[in-house]
Amino acid sequence: MSGHSKWATTKRRKEAVDAKRGAIFTRVAHIITLAARKGGDPESNFNLRMAMEKAKGVNMPKDNIERAIKRGTGELGGAQIEELIYEGFGPAGSQFIVKSLTDNKNRSAGNIRHLFTKYGGSLGAVMWSFELAGVVRIDNEETRAKNLDWDGLELELIDAGAQDIRKEEEGVTVVTKPEDLQRVNKFFEEKNITVASAEAEYLPKEEITVSPEDKEKIENFIDELEDNEDVSDYYHNISNV
């Protein structure tokens, strides 16, 4: 199971050009609105706190964040946001799980089905080859800034609920059970360590490596997923993308 693809997703969104920024803001606003249904106070609502951190990571204006929270708590009106999950096969037999937050599920289903078909794939059952996990990421910049000793932190992290600690090219990924995610994130908060992300993710049980030609097709497919404002996140099983 690899975390490289999600590091790439985070980097891609942070570096998004202005033409894509509107779609990214809409996507993150939907995430905030959904999280805020369980309460508008980020101190007591872990998912909302993480959604707000995601918004800050893409430089989303404060006013947009506040409006999204108020839509979730019911203080502002607006269309009802639904969370949907699609499974399917992408280019070269790759497997994808796509999460959608949308105010129009017919539009969302049609658009996502079209994208899979456009790149030679189709919707289909692939959930069996993924597992849901809590994932916390700390980038290299934070490790250097705090002079973190990951070997020294390992036993404490395991006590906090970490199942796997992976030192990767872009940073450190800590994998937990979904129910231990908040506890592990609190561990980092108490250590004054800033996390790049902390959320539940679908991790592939096994990965595939694709050819350069297929890699280009998959990256184009991912670019179109990124451009779709209904797509809140996606997960795949390709090791070299």
Kinemage of the C-alpha trace (Angstrom):
@kinemage 1
@onewidth
@group {chain A} dominant
@subgroup {mainchain}
@vectorlist {calphas} color= white
{ca met a 1} P 0.000 0.000 0.000
{ca ser a 2} L 1.472 3.312 -1.040
{ca gly a 3} L 0.886 6.901 -0.061
{ca his a 4} L 2.714 8.410 -3.009
{ca ser a 5} L -0.411 9.096 -5.039
{ca lys a 6} L -1.984 11.132 -2.239
{ca trp a 7} L 1.177 13.185 -1.748
{ca ala a 8} L 0.945 13.932 -5.473
{ca thr a 9} L -2.731 14.869 -5.150
{ca thr a 10} L -1.990 17.330 -2.351
{ca lys a 11} L 0.857 18.912 -4.300
{ca arg a 12} L -1.237 19.133 -7.468
{ca arg a 13} L -4.036 20.953 -5.664
{ca lys a 14} L -1.704 23.400 -3.943
{ca glu a 15} L -0.099 24.271 -7.270
{ca ala a 16} L -3.385 24.565 -9.158
{ca val a 17} L -3.519 27.427 -11.634
{ca asp a 18} L -6.219 30.077 -11.335
{ca ala a 19} L -8.336 28.410 -14.020
{ca lys a 20} L -8.795 25.389 -11.760
{ca arg a 21} L -9.015 27.247 -8.466
{ca gly a 22} L -12.776 27.781 -8.691
{ca ala a 23} L -13.418 24.039 -9.003
{ca ile a 24} L -11.061 23.347 -6.100
{ca phe a 25} L -12.797 25.917 -3.885
{ca thr a 26} L -16.201 24.408 -4.724
{ca arg a 27} L -14.910 20.933 -3.884
{ca val a 28} L -13.445 22.002 -0.546
{ca ala a 29} L -16.548 24.048 0.312
{ca his a 30} L -18.664 20.916 -0.124
{ca ile a 31} L -16.317 18.993 2.193
{ca ile a 32} L -16.635 21.729 4.833
{ca thr a 33} L -20.424 21.901 4.470
{ca leu a 34} L -20.797 18.147 4.908
{ca ala a 35} L -18.517 18.133 7.962
{ca ala a 36} L -20.324 21.105 9.534
{ca arg a 37} L -23.595 19.159 9.672
{ca lys a 38} L -22.211 17.598 12.856
{ca gly a 39} L -21.519 21.012 14.391
{ca gly a 40} L -19.933 24.296 13.401
{ca asp a 41} L -17.224 24.382 16.085
{ca pro a 42} L -13.922 22.984 14.753
{ca glu a 43} L -12.636 22.473 18.295
{ca ser a 44} L -15.263 19.806 18.945
{ca asn a 45} L -15.728 18.624 15.337
{ca phe a 46} L -12.598 16.820 14.145
{ca asn a 47} L -13.760 16.386 10.543
{ca leu a 48} L -14.587 20.081 10.278
{ca arg a 49} L -11.200 21.030 11.695
{ca met a 50} L -9.446 18.867 9.102
{ca ala a 51} L -11.653 20.243 6.309
{ca met a 52} L -10.730 23.790 7.317
{ca glu a 53} L -7.046 22.872 7.260
{ca lys a 54} L -7.579 21.519 3.741
{ca ala a 55} L -9.141 24.865 2.787
{ca lys a 56} L -6.168 26.781 4.160
{ca gly a 57} L -3.857 24.492 2.197
{ca val a 58} L -5.394 25.668 -1.092
{ca asn a 59} L -5.570 29.325 0.047
{ca met a 60} L -9.354 29.378 0.157
{ca pro a 61} L -10.639 32.798 1.337
{ca lys a 62} L -11.911 33.008 4.910
{ca asp a 63} L -15.330 34.265 3.756
{ca asn a 64} L -15.781 31.156 1.594
{ca ile a 65} L -14.935 28.928 4.548
{ca glu a 66} L -17.393 30.695 6.838
{ca arg a 67} L -20.207 30.499 4.256
{ca ala a 68} L -19.591 26.779 3.773
{ca ile a 69} L -19.786 26.202 7.534
{ca lys a 70} L -23.051 28.142 7.790
{ca arg a 71} L -24.570 26.100 4.967
{ca gly a 72} L -23.689 22.955 6.868
{ca thr a 73} L -25.139 24.179 10.166
{ca gly a 74} L -28.276 25.452 8.423
{ca glu a 75} L -27.631 29.151 9.060
{ca leu a 76} L -27.536 29.704 5.295
{ca gly a 77} L -29.759 28.094 2.707
{ca gly a 78} L -28.537 26.186 -0.306
{ca ala a 79} L -28.827 22.939 -2.193
{ca gln a 80} L -28.475 19.700 -0.237
{ca ile a 81} L -25.011 18.150 -0.613
{ca glu a 82} L -24.861 14.353 -0.922
{ca glu a 83} L -21.829 12.086 -0.630
{ca leu a 84} L -21.554 9.352 -3.269
{ca ile a 85} L -18.873 6.743 -3.969
{ca tyr a 86} L -18.118 5.326 -7.415
{ca glu a 87} L -15.904 2.335 -8.190
{ca gly a 88} L -14.393 1.514 -11.528
{ca phe a 89} L -11.611 0.464 -13.853
{ca gly a 90} L -9.442 3.174 -15.380
{ca pro a 91} L -6.855 2.984 -18.178
{ca ala a 92} L -4.646 -0.138 -18.344
{ca gly a 93} L -6.829 -2.070 -15.914
{ca ser a 94} L -6.136 0.375 -13.086
{ca gln a 95} L -8.661 0.534 -10.271
{ca phe a 96} L -10.204 3.714 -8.893
{ca ile a 97} L -12.520 4.714 -6.085
{ca val a 98} L -14.000 8.175 -6.635
{ca lys a 99} L -15.757 10.138 -3.896
{ca ser a 100} L -18.274 12.753 -4.958
{ca leu a 101} L -19.923 15.556 -3.002
{ca thr a 102} L -22.676 16.973 -5.145
{ca asp a 103} L -25.985 18.809 -5.170
{ca asn a 104} L -27.060 16.850 -8.267
{ca lys a 105} L -26.353 13.122 -8.169
{ca asn a 106} L -27.677 12.515 -11.699
{ca arg a 107} L -25.204 15.041 -13.105
{ca ser a 108} L -22.399 13.615 -11.000
{ca ala a 109} L -23.099 10.010 -12.021
{ca gly a 110} L -23.300 10.915 -15.700
{ca asn a 111} L -20.091 12.945 -15.676
{ca ile a 112} L -18.059 10.334 -13.822
{ca arg a 113} L -19.360 7.472 -15.960
{ca his a 114} L -18.426 9.505 -19.052
{ca leu a 115} L -14.861 10.035 -17.775
{ca phe a 116} L -14.297 6.337 -17.132
{ca thr a 117} L -15.635 5.482 -20.595
{ca lys a 118} L -13.634 8.239 -22.296
{ca tyr a 119} L -10.378 6.701 -21.061
{ca gly a 120} L -11.258 3.126 -21.938
{ca gly a 121} L -12.559 2.105 -18.544
{ca ser a 122} L -15.910 1.485 -16.919
{ca leu a 123} L -17.683 1.602 -13.596
{ca gly a 124} L -17.424 -1.692 -11.726
{ca ala a 125} L -16.805 -3.269 -8.335
{ca val a 126} L -13.235 -2.725 -7.092
{ca met a 127} L -13.829 -1.885 -3.425
{ca trp a 128} L -12.731 -5.399 -2.463
{ca ser a 129} L -9.144 -4.584 -3.456
{ca phe a 130} L -8.911 -1.547 -1.144
{ca glu a 131} L -9.160 -1.114 2.593
{ca leu a 132} L -10.307 1.921 4.547
{ca ala a 133} L -7.633 3.317 6.864
{ca gly a 134} L -6.859 6.435 8.838
{ca val a 135} L -3.899 8.232 7.259
{ca val a 136} L -1.856 11.102 8.708
{ca arg a 137} L 0.896 12.751 6.658
{ca ile a 138} L 3.741 14.987 7.811
{ca asp a 139} L 5.830 16.560 5.072
{ca asn a 140} L 9.615 16.827 4.976
{ca glu a 141} L 9.534 20.564 5.645
{ca glu a 142} L 7.853 19.991 9.019
{ca thr a 143} L 10.290 17.187 9.864
{ca arg a 144} L 13.240 19.499 9.183
{ca ala a 145} L 11.691 22.515 10.928
{ca lys a 146} L 11.000 20.546 14.126
{ca asn a 147} L 14.080 18.292 13.799
{ca leu a 148} L 11.829 15.274 14.292
{ca asp a 149} L 13.338 11.936 15.287
{ca trp a 150} L 10.905 9.407 13.818
{ca asp a 151} L 12.759 6.434 15.257
{ca gly a 152} L 12.412 7.992 18.693
{ca leu a 153} L 8.700 8.697 18.167
{ca glu a 154} L 7.862 5.227 16.866
{ca leu a 155} L 6.918 3.548 20.163
{ca glu a 156} L 4.813 6.519 21.268
{ca leu a 157} L 3.010 6.507 17.926
{ca ile a 158} L 2.277 2.792 18.203
{ca asp a 159} L 0.837 3.394 21.681
{ca ala a 160} L -1.334 6.142 20.161
{ca gly a 161} L -2.727 3.715 17.571
{ca ala a 162} L -0.322 3.786 14.625
{ca gln a 163} L -0.209 0.517 12.675
{ca asp a 164} L 2.423 1.514 10.131
{ca ile a 165} L 4.936 4.371 9.849
{ca arg a 166} L 6.287 4.890 6.338
{ca lys a 167} L 9.210 7.140 5.501
{ca glu a 168} L 8.558 8.192 1.918
{ca glu a 169} L 10.186 10.575 -0.518
{ca glu a 170} L 7.768 13.412 0.239
{ca gly a 171} L 7.445 12.882 3.991
{ca val a 172} L 6.190 10.457 6.626
{ca thr a 173} L 2.858 8.646 6.376
{ca val a 174} L 1.280 7.153 9.493
{ca val a 175} L -1.454 4.561 8.931
{ca thr a 176} L -4.040 3.727 11.592
{ca lys a 177} L -7.399 2.067 11.904
{ca pro a 178} L -10.124 4.589 10.952
{ca glu a 179} L -11.370 4.675 14.533
{ca asp a 180} L -7.867 5.622 15.790
{ca leu a 181} L -7.340 8.497 13.345
{ca gln a 182} L -8.447 11.237 15.722
{ca arg a 183} L -6.304 9.836 18.547
{ca val a 184} L -3.177 9.742 16.371
{ca asn a 185} L -3.845 13.256 15.092
{ca lys a 186} L -4.222 14.450 18.698
{ca phe a 187} L -0.807 12.922 19.439
{ca phe a 188} L 0.737 15.208 16.817
{ca glu a 189} L -1.210 18.227 18.070
{ca glu a 190} L 0.107 17.660 21.592
{ca lys a 191} L 3.652 17.418 20.196
{ca asn a 192} L 3.096 20.694 18.286
{ca ile a 193} L 3.696 18.851 15.002
{ca thr a 194} L 1.742 20.243 12.043
{ca val a 195} L 0.264 17.536 9.824
{ca ala a 196} L -0.158 17.941 6.066
{ca ser a 197} L -3.383 15.911 6.147
{ca ala a 198} L -5.335 13.596 8.426
{ca glu a 199} L -8.275 11.712 6.963
{ca ala a 200} L -9.778 8.340 6.176
{ca glu a 201} L -8.536 6.980 2.844
{ca tyr a 202} L -8.980 3.889 0.712
{ca leu a 203} L -5.567 2.231 0.400
{ca pro a 204} L -4.933 -0.462 -2.227
{ca lys a 205} L -4.095 -3.930 -0.919
{ca glu a 206} L -1.843 -4.469 -3.939
{ca glu a 207} L -0.468 -2.076 -6.550
{ca ile a 208} L 0.358 -2.266 -10.232
{ca thr a 209} L 3.068 -0.546 -12.270
{ca val a 210} L 2.083 0.802 -15.680
{ca ser a 211} L 4.031 1.639 -18.828
{ca pro a 212} L 4.989 5.254 -19.652
{ca glu a 213} L 2.257 5.342 -22.307
{ca asp a 214} L -0.416 4.110 -19.897
{ca lys a 215} L 0.909 6.408 -17.189
{ca glu a 216} L 0.216 9.403 -19.434
{ca lys a 217} L -3.357 8.214 -20.038
{ca ile a 218} L -3.924 7.731 -16.313
{ca glu a 219} L -2.508 11.164 -15.501
{ca asn a 220} L -4.843 12.723 -18.081
{ca phe a 221} L -7.750 10.841 -16.506
{ca ile a 222} L -6.725 12.122 -13.063
{ca asp a 223} L -6.455 15.681 -14.401
{ca glu a 224} L -10.073 15.480 -15.542
{ca leu a 225} L -11.141 14.110 -12.167
{ca glu a 226} L -9.360 17.076 -10.575
{ca asp a 227} L -11.216 19.476 -12.870
{ca asn a 228} L -14.608 18.044 -11.885
{ca glu a 229} L -15.923 20.091 -8.976
{ca asp a 230} L -18.201 17.226 -7.877
{ca val a 231} L -15.182 14.973 -7.223
{ca ser a 232} L -14.025 15.435 -3.635
{ca asp a 233} L -11.322 12.752 -3.693
{ca tyr a 234} L -10.104 9.655 -5.492
{ca tyr a 235} L -7.909 6.649 -4.749
{ca his a 236} L -6.133 4.219 -7.069
{ca asn a 237} L -3.793 1.242 -7.146
{ca ile a 238} L -1.003 2.523 -9.439
{ca ser a 239} L 2.435 2.695 -7.832
{ca asn a 240} L 4.155 4.944 -10.391
{ca val a 241} L 1.571 7.741 -10.722
